[in-house]
Amino acid sequence: MADIFSVVADPTRRELLGALLTAYGSDMTGGELSVGQLVEKLGVSQPTVSKHLRVLRDNGLVTTREEGQHRYYRLDPEPLLRVEDWVMPFTSAVDADGTPATTSWTLDGQPVSFRRKGASGKASVEVGTELGRVMAEASHRATSAFSGAQQGWERVVDRSRKRFGRRGDED
C-alpha cells in the first residue's frame, strides 16, 4: 500500500477525489459516480480513470459497487480525516508579521490560501470559509482531546488490572 501523500500527490487522482466529493452529498447520484461519468467529467481516457481509481480503491479512499457491467465509485473520507489531523497544526501557523495564515478548500477541492486581518481590521474572508476553518479546528481539538482521554483511561484501566490482579493473587 502506498503512502497516502503519494496517492493524493497525483493531479488526476485529486481530480477524481474532487468529482467524488461533489457527488458525495448529492441526492441525484446517491453519492456515487460510474467510471463513464468520471471519464466524462475529467475528460481523460477510460483506462486512465480506471488505473487511478484502482490506486484510490487499494488505498481505501474510494469504495466500489458493481451493478451488472458497471462499477460505481464513492468517496470514503476516513483516510483523509487522518491526514487532516496531521495537517491541522500546520494550517494554524502564523506569518512572520504575526498574521494567522490559513488554507481553505473550495467545493471542487482546490486549495485557497487567504489571510485574516488582525483584530483591528475587517475579516478578509467569507463567513462560510471562516466558519469552515473554525469548525475544522474545533473538530481537530475534540478528536485530539477524545484520543488523549481514551489513552489516559486505558492507562487507568491497565493500572487497575495490575493492582487488583495482584490483590486477587494475595487472597
C-alpha positions as CSV (number, residue, x, y, z in Angstrom):
1,M,0.0,0.0,0.0
2,A,1.3,3.4,-1.0
3,D,1.7,6.4,1.4
4,I,-1.5,8.5,1.3
5,F,0.5,11.6,0.4
6,S,1.9,9.8,-2.6
7,V,-1.6,8.8,-3.6
8,V,-3.1,12.3,-3.4
9,A,0.0,13.8,-5.0
10,D,-1.2,12.8,-8.4
11,P,-3.3,15.6,-10.1
12,T,-5.6,13.1,-11.8
13,R,-6.4,11.3,-8.6
14,R,-7.1,14.6,-6.9
15,E,-9.5,15.5,-9.7
16,L,-11.2,12.1,-9.2
17,L,-11.5,12.7,-5.5
18,G,-12.9,16.2,-6.2
19,A,-15.5,14.8,-8.5
20,L,-16.4,12.1,-6.0
21,L,-16.6,14.7,-3.2
22,T,-19.0,16.8,-5.3
23,A,-21.2,13.6,-5.8
24,Y,-20.8,12.6,-2.1
25,G,-23.6,14.8,-0.8
26,S,-25.8,14.7,-3.9
27,D,-29.2,13.1,-3.9
28,M,-29.1,12.8,-7.7
29,T,-26.1,10.5,-7.8
30,G,-26.6,8.8,-4.4
31,G,-23.0,9.8,-3.7
32,E,-21.7,7.5,-6.5
33,L,-20.4,8.0,-9.9
34,S,-19.7,5.4,-12.6
35,V,-16.4,5.1,-14.4
36,G,-18.2,6.5,-17.5
37,Q,-19.4,9.6,-15.6
38,L,-15.9,10.2,-14.2
39,V,-14.4,9.8,-17.7
40,E,-16.8,12.5,-19.0
41,K,-16.2,14.8,-16.0
42,L,-12.4,14.6,-16.2
43,G,-12.0,14.4,-20.0
44,V,-9.4,11.7,-19.8
45,S,-9.5,8.1,-21.2
46,Q,-11.3,5.3,-19.5
47,P,-8.1,3.2,-18.9
48,T,-6.5,6.2,-17.2
49,V,-9.6,6.7,-14.9
50,S,-9.7,3.0,-14.1
51,K,-6.0,2.9,-13.3
52,H,-6.3,5.8,-10.9
53,L,-9.5,4.5,-9.3
54,R,-7.7,1.3,-8.6
55,V,-5.0,3.1,-6.7
56,L,-7.6,5.1,-4.8
57,R,-9.5,1.9,-4.0
58,D,-6.4,0.0,-2.9
59,N,-5.6,2.8,-0.5
60,G,-9.1,3.0,1.0
61,L,-10.0,6.4,-0.4
62,V,-12.9,5.1,-2.5
63,T,-15.3,2.2,-2.4
64,T,-16.8,0.4,-5.3
65,R,-20.2,-1.2,-6.1
66,E,-20.8,-3.4,-9.1
67,E,-24.1,-3.4,-10.9
68,G,-24.1,-5.6,-14.0
69,Q,-21.1,-4.5,-16.1
70,H,-20.9,-1.1,-14.4
71,R,-18.8,-0.1,-11.4
72,Y,-19.9,2.8,-9.2
73,Y,-17.4,4.6,-7.0
74,R,-18.0,6.5,-3.8
75,L,-15.6,8.6,-1.7
76,D,-14.5,7.2,1.6
77,P,-13.3,10.2,3.6
78,E,-11.9,8.2,6.6
79,P,-8.3,8.1,5.4
80,L,-8.4,11.8,4.6
81,L,-9.5,12.5,8.2
82,R,-6.3,11.1,9.5
83,V,-4.4,13.4,7.1
84,E,-6.5,16.3,8.3
85,D,-5.4,15.5,11.9
86,W,-1.8,15.6,10.8
87,V,-2.1,18.7,8.7
88,M,-4.2,20.8,11.2
89,P,-1.3,22.0,13.3
90,F,0.4,23.4,10.2
91,T,-2.6,25.3,9.0
92,S,-2.8,27.2,12.2
93,A,0.6,28.6,11.5
94,V,1.4,32.3,11.9
95,D,3.1,34.5,9.2
96,A,6.3,36.4,10.1
97,D,4.3,39.5,10.8
98,G,2.0,37.7,13.3
99,T,-1.0,37.4,11.0
100,P,-2.6,33.9,11.0
101,A,-2.1,32.2,7.7
102,T,-4.7,29.6,6.8
103,T,-5.6,27.4,3.8
104,S,-9.1,26.6,2.9
105,W,-10.6,24.4,0.2
106,T,-13.2,25.2,-2.4
107,L,-16.1,22.8,-3.1
108,D,-14.2,21.4,-6.1
109,G,-11.2,20.5,-3.9
110,Q,-8.9,23.3,-4.9
111,P,-6.7,24.9,-2.1
112,V,-7.2,28.5,-1.5
113,S,-4.8,30.4,0.8
114,F,-6.1,33.5,2.5
115,R,-5.1,35.8,5.3
116,R,-7.2,37.3,8.0
117,K,-6.6,40.8,9.2
118,G,-5.7,41.4,12.8
119,A,-8.3,42.2,15.5
120,S,-8.5,45.9,14.5
121,G,-9.2,45.2,10.8
122,K,-12.2,43.7,9.0
123,A,-12.1,40.0,8.1
124,S,-10.9,39.4,4.6
125,V,-12.5,36.0,4.1
126,E,-16.1,34.9,3.5
127,V,-18.1,33.9,6.6
128,G,-18.5,30.4,5.2
129,T,-14.8,29.9,4.7
130,E,-14.1,31.2,8.2
131,L,-16.8,29.1,9.7
132,G,-15.4,26.0,7.9
133,R,-11.9,26.7,9.3
134,V,-13.2,27.2,12.8
135,M,-15.3,24.0,12.6
136,A,-12.3,22.1,11.3
137,E,-10.1,23.3,14.2
138,A,-12.8,22.5,16.7
139,S,-13.2,19.0,15.2
140,H,-9.4,18.5,15.5
141,R,-9.3,19.7,19.1
142,A,-12.2,17.5,20.0
143,T,-10.7,14.5,18.3
144,S,-7.3,15.1,20.0
145,A,-9.0,15.6,23.4
146,F,-11.0,12.4,23.0
147,S,-7.9,10.5,21.9
148,G,-5.9,11.8,24.9
149,A,-8.8,11.0,27.3
150,Q,-9.1,7.5,25.8
151,Q,-5.3,6.9,26.2
152,G,-5.5,8.2,29.8
153,W,-8.4,5.9,30.5
154,E,-6.6,2.9,29.1
155,R,-3.7,3.6,31.4
156,V,-6.0,3.8,34.4
157,V,-7.6,0.5,33.4
158,D,-4.3,-1.1,32.9
159,R,-3.0,0.1,36.4
160,S,-6.3,-1.1,38.0
161,R,-6.0,-4.5,36.4
162,K,-2.4,-4.9,37.6
163,R,-3.3,-3.6,41.1
164,F,-6.4,-5.8,41.5
165,G,-4.8,-8.7,39.8
166,R,-2.1,-8.7,42.5
167,R,-4.7,-8.4,45.3
168,G,-6.6,-11.3,43.9
169,D,-3.3,-13.4,43.9
170,E,-2.6,-12.4,47.5
171,D,-6.0,-13.6,48.8
